[in-house]
Amino acid sequence: MPHKISDECIMCGACADACPVEAISEGDTQYNIDPELCIDCGACTDACAVGAISEE
């Protein structure tokens, strides 16, 4: 199941740096995960300092 980034995102970019398949991109107010590219590895969840990423 792909992961989702909530409104708690502080746009630090740690999740995008951690993603091995480059499924995370910068949006206007928060980062976004492309569900078509996400391989559900959890690397972004571990990298997020504010806990803004969860399973969808």
N, C-alpha and C positions, 0 to 999 in steps of 0.2 A: 504494500500500500504506500503510495507516495506521501511525502511529508508536506506540511503546510507551515507557512510563517505567519504569525499573528501580528496584530497591531502593536505588540510590545517591542517589535523590532526597532533597534536604535541605529540601524544602517551602518554598523561598524565594518561589515564586509568579511568577517571571520568565517561565516558559513560558506560564502562563495569561494574563498581560498581553500577551504577544506573539501569541497565537493570534487570527487575524482572524475566525474563525467561532465562537469561544467553545466549543470542543470539549474544553477542559481544565477539570477541576473538582478541588477539594480533597477528598482522601479522608482516612481515619483516620491512615495512616502515610506516605502519599505522594500526589502529584497523579495523576490518572487522565485518560486520553484516551478520549473516546467515539469508537469506530471508525466509527460511523454518520455523525458530523459532521465528522470529520477529512478535510481536502481534500489532505493530503500536500504541503503547501507548504514544510515545513521550517523555518518561523519559530521554532518551539519549540526545535528542535535548536540553532539559532544562539543562542538566548537562554539556554540552559541552561549555567550556570557550571561544573557538575561533570560534564557529559557523560553525564547519566543517560537521555537520550532517543535512541532508535534506531528504524530501520525494523523493523516486525514481521516 
